[in-house]
Amino acid sequence: FWEHRNLLGAAEKLRVSAQAGTFSQRMVADFRKPDFRRPGQDLLAKTSAIRTNSDAFDELTLAGFAGLERQLSQRWRVSGGGSVDLSQVTDQLSIETVQLFGVPLKATRDNRDDLLDPTRGSVLGFELTPFAGSGSETLAFALGRVSAAGYLALDGRHRVVLAGRARLAALAGEKTAAIPANKRLYAGGGGSVRGYEFQKIGPLDVEHDPVGGRSLFEIGAEARLRVTDAFGIVPFVEGGNVWDAILPEQPGRLRWAAGLGLRYYTDIGPARVDVAVPLNKRKNIDDDFQLYFSLGQAF
């Protein structure tokens, strides 16, 4: 990435970044102008070029967003604006060109003591994005998300920390097949339910490729045990599922996984290695285990 923190002389920040991975590559330009029109209100603008190749879908997307973010209090922030996505999406059934216009609305309450390695506090997020546009037909649908995470240190030196999270999402307004594959809901993999392959939880086609769905529920818990100043271990359990219906059907029927992680604590946050195994392993679909490398805690 390249970043300029005083682009126009009033603390405007421009960040241009490139990301390359097995499933996705992207170029992003992100602009923020602080105290726009009033103190505590920022002007945001973002453009992205995205290429995705996964078992669920292939995607070429140009996306743009412009909006405002306002600090309501020490803990609450809200944002809103307009977005446009121009995509070519290939799934198991078709190739379609999609134009979508959205109105992303967000509200976040955050009192964590650290973003990369929180030991106390919580974060609560609400998102609602109505979309309208066209693909193979005229489209009108809305995506809603609610997420929460909490952290509790059991000792004064923060060597034993309990952490938990939950996420609920839903798509309303169109049937699953009509919603572009890159906007459907998926679960599985790092940042979701470790122990299952990327996007492999939920509806699958006859070749065991993910189809995606319209509702999602995930839950997870960790015990973060700092053994020395430099190293720690983290046993964890996670569960989740995706459904074709707009609301979770039999939400108690989740795909569960358990695992153990190793943490190496640096001055900028922990480096982590996690290994997880599926507890509801599906024959000829799920691997015996999954391995993850990353920076920062899992959530």
Secondary structure by P-SEA (a helix, b strand, c coil): ccccccccccbbbbbbbccccccccbbbbbbbbcccccccbbbbbbbbbbbbbcccccccbbbbbbbcccccccccccccbbbbbbbbcccccbbbbbbbbbbbbbbbbbbccccccccccbbbbbbbbbbbbbccccccbbbbbbbbbbbbbccccccbbbbbbbbbbbcccccccccccccbbbbbccccccccccccccccccccccccccbbbbbbbbbbbbccccccccccccccccccccccccccccccccbbbbbbbccccccbbbbbbbccccccccccbbbbbbccccc
